[in-house]
Amino acid sequence: MSTASPTGDLIIAGGTVVDGTGLPRRRADVVIEAGRVASVGRADRATRRDAEVIDADGLIVAPGVVDVHTHYDPQLTFDPLASMSIYHGVTTVLAGNCGFSVAPTRPADRQFLRELFAKVEQMEPTAMDAVEFDFETMPEYLGARSGKLGLNLACYIGHSNVRRWVMGPAGSEREATADEIAEMQQVVRDAMAGGAAGLSSSHAPTHLDGAGQPVPSRFSSRDELLALGEAAGGFDGGSITYLPASAVGGIDDVDEAYCIELADRSGLPVIIQGLGGRNKTDAPTATWERAQAFLDRAGTNGTPIYNILIARPPDRPLTIGPENQLYLSVPSWVEMLALNHADRAAALANPERRDELRHAVENYNRDPALGTTTPPPLWETVYVQHVRDDANRHLLGRSLADLATETGDAPADVMLDLALSEDFETGFRWNWETAEWAGAVAEAQLDDRMIIGTSDGGAHLARDDAADWSSWFLRNWVLDRGVWSLEAGIRQITQVPASIVGLNNRGTLVPGQCGDAFLFDPDRIDAGRKEFVRDLPGGAGRFKAWPEGVEATIVNGVPAVVGGVPTGHLAGQVTSPRDH
């Protein structure tokens, strides 16, 4: 494949086009001129001699994937490709989710913001130090990205940022006055006029700032968020993404009614989390039947509510050491994991410390006042992945719950004894995919109020941000399990999310649309391999997921990644619902 031309004039020749509309696939050439799809059919190459040609024979040619839940807004200031998402066919990301965006931020509040992202989204502080604050307001942030993006960026304005901008530290202490709410409304209007994709907010108890206190949006009244939603809704399109207080553990009646009211007051689609499959680790959501009844009520009311569904089960390596950030709701384990090698070994050999650790995981924190309530890896979903000693090879692939039943020991003792015996070289893996999880998600994803995802791209770097979700979805739910046809499955991760959030010029390969494309081998496409590397600024580490079978990612008619290698071209654009 050639990657010579950065003009946006391109012919993708001889591939099987699945255009994102849901219509049947067809062998065709896709012609892109000046970054827009000009035709899908048989290209007259004689009149387009200056266009770059990519031979797509044997490949699927699909629209670029649209990921509506990411946290790439800080990372994109020093990583224009939003790696690793672009390697998995993602050409458009919507950042600024969960009520936190990198803008607006006053200079005096930059350290607060760094610490907030480091705490809530588990971004390494040294990487956050690399954020180039060549902006203060949201319009300034979006403007500063022009010509510096490898993929397309849409961004919410975060409620916590708006409160901090208007109220300063008091935004993390109390409700706002009427005058402060009016000032916040104007900040939101200015952001929307300057290209923001909408508003994000959170009342979720898992969201704490760098000092361990609730993030600013959690101090807001319900009336405040309704007022900001109304301000965001005064423009041509957009959406609101919101994490209700009851999102972890099942959205309750009060929050269901409030989400409908938020959609009604704003006139915008409201996107939530906390519905879908019947379990999120061991935190049961509302039953699926109840979730459907809630979404039906919203639809009947003319106030659509959508839910982001985690359709790719978290699959994360873990060890017994400081790099393990998966037990944040288990204080005794956090303390143990942070110890140096010798002290950790001594702690695990100490009967009193072992008594403290033995049943702590299954009794993790469920009180928001005491810290995060995010469930840790539970024993039936943790498997032995790697052993140092041949004598332990028979344990490979076994879950800790099964091994505990077999030996009669507590699961924590099985895990910690094995790790201690191998001098902490044992590798474990946390995989949510139980039969119950798979059955629930297989059913839930077919509901048209579900948004397939989600990546959390740019966040939770020590836990794995699931940036490989699109490749995993195509391999597992579409090609192997047949829950979707190829045409319908591609539509679910391209046109559908783009339409919901109002990015109507993205998500399909039809004439007039932006020339974003994703070329893959249907026999080989898969999430591929993961590895932990320290390639972020300051030597910060993260998990990177390298796909299989992805041949090219094309952004606005320009190849951005070909054969897993960046071309160096930065053809990404800031995009919003006001673009046509």
C-alpha positions in Angstrom: 0.0 0.0 0.0 1.2 3.5 -0.9 1.0 6.3 1.7 2.5 9.1 -0.4 -0.4 11.5 -0.8 -1.8 13.5 2.0 -4.2 15.5 -0.2 -7.4 13.6 0.7 -7.7 12.3 -2.9 -7.8 8.5 -2.7 -9.2 5.4 -4.5 -9.8 2.4 -2.4 -9.9 -0.2 -5.1 -11.5 -3.6 -5.4 -12.6 -4.2 -1.8 -15.9 -5.4 -0.4 -17.7 -2.3 0.7 -19.9 -2.5 3.8 -21.0 1.2 3.9 -22.4 1.5 7.4 -26.0 2.0 6.3 -26.9 -1.7 6.9 -27.4 -2.4 3.1 -25.8 -5.5 1.6 -22.1 -5.5 0.9 -20.8 -5.1 -2.6 -17.5 -5.2 -4.5 -16.7 -1.6 -5.4 -14.2 1.1 -5.5 -14.5 4.0 -3.1 -13.4 7.3 -4.5 -12.6 10.1 -2.0 -11.9 13.6 -3.2 -10.7 16.4 -1.0 -11.5 14.3 2.0 -15.1 13.5 1.1 -16.6 10.4 -0.5 -17.2 11.2 -4.2 -18.5 7.8 -5.4 -18.9 4.2 -4.6 -18.8 2.0 -7.7 -16.3 1.6 -10.5 -13.7 4.3 -10.4 -12.6 6.0 -13.7 -8.9 6.0 -12.8 -8.0 7.7 -16.1 -9.6 11.0 -14.8 -8.0 10.6 -11.4 -4.4 10.1 -12.1 -3.2 12.2 -9.1 -5.2 10.2 -6.6 -3.5 7.7 -4.4 -4.7 4.1 -4.9 -5.0 1.4 -2.2 -5.6 -2.1 -3.3 -8.3 -3.5 -1.1 -8.8 -6.9 -2.8 -9.9 -9.5 -0.2 -10.5 -6.8 2.4 -13.7 -5.3 4.0 -13.9 -1.6 3.4 -16.0 -0.1 6.2 -16.6 3.4 7.5 -14.2 4.5 10.3 -15.4 3.4 13.8 -17.0 6.2 15.9 -16.2 5.8 19.6 -18.5 8.0 21.7 -17.0 7.4 25.1 -13.3 8.3 25.5 -11.1 10.5 27.7 -8.5 11.3 25.0 -8.8 15.1 25.3 -5.6 15.4 27.5 -3.7 12.8 25.6 -4.4 14.3 22.2 -2.3 17.3 23.1 0.8 15.1 22.9 -0.4 12.0 21.0 -2.3 13.1 17.9 -3.2 9.5 17.0 -5.1 8.7 20.2 -3.3 5.5 20.3 -4.3 2.7 20.5 -7.8 3.4 19.2 -6.8 4.4 15.7 -5.0 1.1 15.3 -8.4 -0.6 15.7 -10.2 1.3 13.0 -11.4 4.2 15.1 -11.5 7.5 13.1 -13.6 9.7 15.4 -13.5 9.9 19.2 -15.9 11.8 21.5 -13.9 12.9 24.5 -14.6 14.8 27.7 -16.9 12.2 29.2 -18.0 11.6 32.8 -18.1 15.3 33.6 -14.3 15.9 33.2 -12.8 17.7 30.2 -9.3 19.2 29.8 -11.0 22.6 29.2 -12.1 25.0 30.4 -9.2 25.3 32.9 -7.7 28.4 34.4 -3.9 28.4 34.9 -4.4 28.3 38.7 -6.5 25.1 38.4 -4.2 23.1 36.1 -2.7 21.1 39.0 -6.2 20.4 40.3 -7.2 19.1 36.9 -4.0 17.0 36.5 -4.7 15.4 39.9 -8.3 14.8 39.1 -7.6 13.0 35.8 -4.8 11.0 37.5 -7.2 9.9 40.3 -10.5 9.4 38.5 -9.3 8.2 35.1 -6.0 6.7 36.3 -3.8 8.7 34.0 -0.2 8.7 35.1 0.7 12.1 36.7 3.9 12.3 34.6 1.8 11.9 31.4 -0.6 14.6 32.6 2.4 16.8 33.1 3.0 16.6 29.4 -0.4 18.2 28.5 0.3 21.4 26.6 -2.0 24.0 28.1 -2.1 26.3 25.0 -5.7 27.1 25.9 -8.0 28.0 28.7 -11.6 27.9 27.3 -13.2 25.0 25.4 -13.2 26.9 22.1 -9.5 27.7 22.6 -8.8 24.0 23.3 -10.6 22.9 20.1 -9.0 25.7 18.0 -5.5 24.7 19.2 -6.0 21.2 17.9 -6.4 22.3 14.3 -3.8 20.7 12.1 -2.5 18.6 15.0 -4.9 15.6 15.0 -4.4 12.2 13.4 -8.1 11.4 13.8 -11.3 13.3 14.3 -12.1 14.8 17.7 -15.5 15.8 19.2 -15.5 16.9 22.8 -18.0 17.4 25.6 -17.6 20.2 28.1 -17.3 18.7 31.5 -19.6 19.9 34.3 -16.8 19.6 36.9 -14.7 22.0 34.8 -17.6 24.5 34.5 -18.1 24.5 38.2 -14.4 25.0 38.9 -14.2 27.8 36.3 -17.0 29.7 37.9 -16.8 28.8 41.6 -13.1 28.0 42.1 -12.4 25.7 45.0 -16.0 26.3 46.3 -17.2 24.2 43.4 -15.9 21.2 45.5 -17.7 22.3 48.6 -21.3 23.4 48.1 -24.2 23.9 45.7 -24.1 26.9 43.4 -26.1 30.1 43.8 -28.6 31.3 41.2 -26.1 33.8 39.9 -23.4 31.2 39.7 -25.7 28.8 37.8 -26.5 31.6 35.3 -22.7 32.2 34.8 -22.2 28.5 34.3 -25.0 28.5 31.7 -23.1 31.1 29.7 -19.9 29.1 29.9 -21.8 26.1 28.4 -23.3 28.3 25.7 -19.9 29.7 24.8 -18.5 26.2 24.6 -21.3 25.0 22.4 -21.0 28.0 20.1 -17.3 27.2 19.9 -17.7 23.6 18.8 -18.4 21.5 21.8 -20.4 18.3 21.2 -22.5 18.7 24.3 -22.4 18.5 28.1 -21.1 15.7 30.3 -21.8 15.3 34.0 -21.6 12.8 36.9 -23.1 12.2 40.3 -21.5 8.8 40.5 -20.0 7.9 43.9 -16.9 6.4 42.3 -15.8 9.8 41.0 -13.3 11.3 43.4 -10.7 14.1 42.9 -7.0 14.0 43.5 -7.5 14.6 47.2 -10.0 11.8 47.5 -13.0 14.2 47.7 -16.1 14.1 45.5 -15.5 15.7 42.1 -17.2 19.1 41.7 -20.2 17.9 39.7 -21.2 15.7 42.6 -21.9 18.9 44.7 -24.3 20.2 42.1 -28.1 20.2 42.7 -30.4 18.5 40.2 -31.7 21.9 39.2 -28.2 23.1 38.4 -27.6 20.2 35.9 -31.1 20.8 34.4 -30.2 24.4 33.8 -26.8 23.5 32.2 -28.6 20.9 30.0 -31.0 23.6 28.9 -28.1 25.8 28.0 -26.5 23.1 25.9 -29.7 22.3 24.2 -30.0 25.8 22.7 -27.9 24.9 19.7 -28.2 22.8 16.6 -27.6 19.3 17.9 -25.5 17.6 20.4 -26.0 15.2 23.3 -25.6 15.0 27.1 -23.8 12.1 28.8 -24.5 11.6 32.4 -23.6 9.1 35.2 -26.4 9.1 37.8 -25.7 8.6 41.4 -27.2 5.1 41.3 -25.3 4.0 38.1 -23.2 1.5 40.0 -25.5 -1.1 41.4 -28.6 -0.4 39.3 -30.3 2.9 38.3 -33.2 3.6 40.7 -36.6 5.1 40.2 -35.6 8.6 41.1 -32.6 8.7 38.7 -34.8 7.2 35.9 -37.2 10.0 36.2 -34.4 12.5 36.4 -32.8 11.3 33.3 -36.1 11.7 31.4 -36.5 15.2 32.8 -32.9 16.1 31.7 -33.7 14.9 28.2 -36.9 16.9 28.2 -35.4 20.1 29.5 -32.4 20.0 27.1 -34.1 18.6 24.1 -31.0 16.5 23.5 -30.4 12.7 23.6 -29.2 11.7 27.0 -26.6 8.9 27.2 -26.1 7.0 30.4 -24.3 3.9 31.7 -25.6 1.3 34.2 -28.2 -0.6 32.1 -27.7 -3.4 29.8 -26.4 -6.8 30.8 -27.7 -8.1 34.1 -24.3 -8.0 35.8 -21.2 -5.7 36.0 -18.8 -7.9 37.8 -20.8 -8.6 41.0 -22.7 -5.3 41.0 -26.1 -6.2 39.7 -27.8 -3.6 37.5 -31.6 -3.3 37.3 -33.1 -6.3 35.7 -33.1 -6.2 31.9 -36.9 -6.2 31.9 -36.9 -3.1 34.1 -34.3 -1.4 32.0 -36.4 -1.9 28.9 -39.5 -0.5 30.7 -37.5 2.6 31.6 -36.2 3.1 28.0 -39.7 2.5 26.7 -41.1 5.2 29.0 -38.5 7.7 27.8 -39.2 6.9 24.2 -43.0 7.2 24.7 -42.3 10.6 26.2 -40.3 11.7 23.2 -37.1 12.1 25.3 -34.7 9.4 24.1 -32.3 7.8 26.6 -29.4 5.7 25.3 -27.1 3.4 27.3 -23.5 2.6 26.6 -23.1 -1.1 26.7 -19.8 -2.7 27.6 -19.9 -5.4 24.9 -16.2 -6.3 25.2 -15.6 -7.9 28.6 -12.6 -6.4 30.4 -9.7 -8.8 30.0 -6.8 -7.5 32.0 -3.5 -9.1 33.2 -2.7 -8.6 36.8 0.1 -9.5 39.1 0.7 -9.1 42.9 2.7 -5.9 42.7 2.6 -2.1 42.6 1.5 -2.0 38.9 -1.8 -3.7 39.9 -4.4 -0.9 40.1 -7.5 -3.2 40.1 -8.2 -3.3 43.9 -8.7 0.4 44.6 -11.9 -0.4 46.6 -10.0 -2.8 48.9 -7.8 -0.7 51.2 -5.9 -3.6 52.7 -4.9 -4.9 49.2 -4.0 -1.4 48.0 -1.6 -1.1 50.9 -0.1 -4.6 50.4 0.3 -4.1 46.6 2.2 -0.8 47.1 4.9 -2.4 49.3 8.3 -3.0 47.9 9.2 -6.6 47.0 10.7 -7.6 50.4 8.1 -6.0 52.5 5.3 -7.5 50.4 6.7 -10.9 50.8 7.0 -10.4 54.6 3.4 -9.1 54.7 2.0 -12.2 52.9 3.9 -14.5 55.3 2.5 -12.7 58.3 -0.5 -14.5 59.7 -2.1 -11.3 61.0 -1.8 -9.5 57.6 -3.0 -12.6 55.9 -6.1 -12.6 58.1 -6.7 -9.0 57.0 -6.4 -9.8 53.3 -8.2 -13.2 53.2 -11.8 -12.0 52.8 -11.3 -8.4 52.0 -11.8 -8.7 48.2 -15.3 -10.1 48.5 -16.1 -7.5 51.1 -14.8 -4.5 49.1 -16.0 -1.0 49.9 -19.6 -0.2 49.1 -19.8 3.1 50.9 -19.2 6.2 48.6 -18.2 8.2 51.6 -15.2 6.0 52.2 -13.9 6.0 48.6 -14.4 4.3 45.3 -17.0 1.5 45.1 -15.8 0.1 41.8 -15.8 -3.7 42.2 -12.5 -5.5 42.2 -11.7 -8.7 40.3 -13.8 -11.4 41.9 -12.6 -14.9 42.2 -14.7 -16.7 39.5 -13.3 -14.3 36.9 -9.6 -14.4 37.8 -7.5 -17.1 36.1 -3.9 -18.3 36.3 -2.3 -17.2 33.1 1.4 -17.7 33.6 3.5 -19.7 36.1 7.3 -19.6 36.6 7.6 -23.2 38.0 6.9 -26.3 36.0 5.3 -27.9 39.0 2.5 -25.3 38.8 1.7 -25.8 35.1 -1.4 -27.8 35.9 -2.9 -24.6 37.3 -2.9 -22.7 34.0 -6.3 -21.6 32.8 -8.0 -22.4 36.1 -10.1 -19.9 37.9 -9.2 -19.0 41.5 -12.7 -19.9 42.5 -12.4 -23.4 41.1 -9.0 -23.9 42.7 -10.3 -22.8 46.1 -13.2 -25.2 45.9 -10.8 -28.0 45.0 -8.4 -27.3 47.8 -10.8 -26.0 50.5 -8.7 -22.9 50.9 -9.9 -19.3 50.7 -9.5 -18.0 47.1 -7.3 -15.1 48.3 -5.0 -17.7 49.9 -4.8 -19.6 46.7 -3.8 -16.5 44.8 -1.4 -15.1 47.3 0.3 -18.4 48.2 0.9 -19.1 44.5 2.3 -15.6 43.9 4.5 -15.8 47.0 5.9 -19.3 46.1 7.0 -17.9 42.7 8.5 -14.7 44.0 5.7 -12.7 42.5 6.4 -13.9 39.0 3.0 -15.5 38.6 0.7 -13.9 36.1 -3.1 -13.8 36.5 -5.8 -12.6 34.2 -9.2 -11.0 35.0 -11.8 -11.8 32.4 -15.5 -10.8 33.0 -16.9 -13.2 30.4 -18.9 -15.6 32.4 -21.7 -17.5 30.7 -24.2 -15.3 32.5 -22.4 -12.1 31.3 -22.3 -13.3 27.7 -25.9 -14.3 27.7 -27.1 -11.0 29.1 -25.0 -8.9 26.7 -25.9 -11.0 23.7 -29.6 -10.1 24.5 -29.1 -6.5 25.5 -27.0 -5.4 22.5 -29.9 -6.1 20.2 -32.0 -3.3 21.7 -31.8 -0.2 19.6 -31.3 2.0 22.7 -27.9 0.4 23.3 -24.7 2.0 22.1 -22.0 -0.7 21.5 -18.7 0.1 23.3 -17.1 1.3 25.3 -13.4 2.0 25.2 -12.6 4.6 27.9 -9.8 5.3 25.5 -7.0 7.4 27.1 -8.0 6.5 30.7 -7.4 3.7 33.1 -4.0 3.1 31.5 -2.7 0.7 34.2 -6.0 -1.3 34.0 -6.3 -1.4 30.2 -8.6 1.1 28.5 -10.3 -1.4 26.2 -9.3 0.5 23.1 -9.5 -2.8 21.3 -13.2 -3.1 21.7 -14.1 -2.6 18.1 -11.8 -5.4 16.8 -13.1 -7.7 19.6 -16.7 -6.9 18.7 -16.3 -7.7 15.1 -14.4 -10.9 15.7 -16.6 -12.2 18.5 -20.2 -10.9 18.3 -20.3 -10.5 14.5 -18.1 -13.0 12.7 -17.8 -15.9 15.3 -21.0 -15.8 17.2 -23.3 -14.4 14.5 -25.3 -12.1 16.8 -25.1 -9.5 14.0 -24.6 -9.8 10.3 -21.5 -8.1 9.1 -23.6 -5.3 7.6 -25.6 -4.7 10.8 -22.6 -5.1 13.1 -20.6 -2.5 11.2 -23.6 -0.1 11.3 -23.8 -0.5 15.1 -20.3 0.9 15.5 -20.3 3.5 12.8 -23.6 5.1 11.6 -25.6 4.4 14.8 -23.3 6.1 17.3 -22.5 9.0 14.9 -26.2 9.6 14.4 -27.1 9.5 18.1 -24.5 12.2 19.1 -25.3 14.2 16.0 -22.1 13.7 13.9 -24.2 13.3 10.8 -21.3 13.6 8.3 -19.5 10.6 9.8 -20.2 6.9 10.0 -21.1 5.9 6.4 -19.3 5.6 3.2 -21.8 7.3 0.9 -21.2 10.2 -1.4 -20.9 13.5 0.4 -19.8 12.0 3.7 -16.4 12.5 5.2 -13.9 10.0 3.9 -13.1 8.0 7.0 -12.5 4.3 6.4 -11.3 1.1 8.1 -9.9 -1.8 6.0 -9.7 -5.2 7.5 -9.3 -8.9 6.7 -12.5 -10.6 7.9 -10.6 -13.9 8.3 -8.0 -12.3 10.7 -9.7 -9.4 12.4 -9.3 -9.7 16.2 -8.3 -7.7 19.2 -4.8 -9.2 19.1 -2.2 -9.0 21.8 -1.8 -6.7 24.8 1.5 -5.6 26.3 2.4 -3.2 29.1 4.9 -0.6 27.9 6.3 2.6 29.2 6.0 4.9 26.2 4.1 7.9 27.6 5.9 11.1 28.6 8.0 10.7 31.7 8.2 6.9 31.3 4.6 6.4 32.3 3.2 3.0 31.5 0.1 1.7 29.9 -1.4 -1.3 28.3 -1.3 -1.3 24.5 -3.5 -3.6 22.4 -2.2 -4.5 18.9 -4.9 -5.8 16.6 -4.8 -8.5 14.0 -6.1 -8.2 10.5 -6.5 -4.4 10.4 -4.8 -3.2 7.2 -5.5 0.5 7.2 -7.2 3.3 9.0 -8.0 6.3 6.7 -9.0 9.7 8.1 -10.6 12.3 5.8 -9.2 10.5 2.7 -5.7 10.3 4.1 -4.1 7.0 5.3 -3.2 7.5 9.0 -2.1 3.9 9.8 -1.2 1.3 7.2 -0.1 -2.2 8.2 0.0 -1.2 11.8 2.5 1.6 11.1 1.6 5.3 11.3 2.1 7.2 8.1 2.9 10.5 9.8 -0.1 12.3 8.1 -2.3 14.3 10.5 -5.6 14.8 8.6 -7.9 14.7 11.6 -10.4 17.4 12.2 -12.3 18.9 15.1 -15.9 17.9 14.5 -19.2 18.7 16.1 -23.0 18.4 15.4 -22.9 21.8 13.8 -20.6 20.5 11.0 -22.2 19.5 7.6 
